[in-house]
Amino acid sequence: MNVLVYLVPMALGLGLAGLFGFLWALKSGQYNDVEGAALRVLSDDDIEPTRDK
């Protein structure tokens, strides 16, 4: 039962750290372009054309 004295504050601390990390990601604009990454995967701009032999 004494272990709860350590585990509960640690769980609250980790939860708050995750919440602050998520809020920081929102504030810094990490989720502004949700379609861009999906469309960037489909483009082949970085592939150089090969010569036929």
C-alpha positions as CSV (number, residue, x, y, z in Angstrom):
1,M,0.0,0.0,0.0
2,N,3.0,2.3,0.6
3,V,4.0,2.0,-3.0
4,L,0.9,4.0,-4.0
5,V,2.6,7.0,-2.3
6,Y,5.2,6.8,-5.1
7,L,3.2,5.6,-8.0
8,V,0.3,8.0,-7.9
9,P,2.5,11.2,-8.1
10,M,4.6,9.6,-10.8
11,A,1.5,8.7,-12.8
12,L,0.2,12.3,-12.4
13,G,3.6,13.7,-13.4
14,L,3.8,11.6,-16.5
15,G,0.2,12.4,-17.5
16,L,0.9,16.1,-17.1
17,A,4.2,15.8,-19.1
18,G,2.2,14.1,-21.9
19,L,-0.5,16.8,-21.8
20,F,2.1,19.6,-21.9
21,G,3.8,17.8,-24.8
22,F,0.6,17.6,-26.7
23,L,-0.3,21.2,-26.1
24,W,3.2,22.3,-27.2
25,A,2.7,20.3,-30.4
26,L,-0.6,22.0,-31.0
27,K,0.9,25.4,-30.4
28,S,3.9,24.9,-32.6
29,G,1.7,23.8,-35.6
30,Q,2.5,20.1,-35.8
31,Y,-1.1,19.3,-36.8
32,N,-1.8,22.1,-39.2
33,D,-1.1,20.1,-42.4
34,V,-2.7,16.7,-42.0
35,E,-3.2,16.1,-45.7
36,G,0.3,17.2,-46.8
37,A,2.2,14.1,-45.5
38,A,-0.3,11.8,-47.1
39,L,0.0,13.5,-50.4
40,R,3.8,13.8,-50.2
41,V,4.1,10.0,-50.0
42,L,2.4,9.6,-53.3
43,S,4.6,12.1,-55.2
44,D,7.8,10.9,-57.0
45,D,9.6,14.2,-57.2
46,D,12.7,12.8,-55.6
47,I,13.2,9.8,-57.9
48,E,15.6,10.5,-60.7
49,P,14.7,9.1,-64.1
50,T,16.8,6.1,-65.2
51,R,18.3,5.7,-68.7
52,D,17.1,2.8,-70.7
53,K,19.9,0.5,-72.1
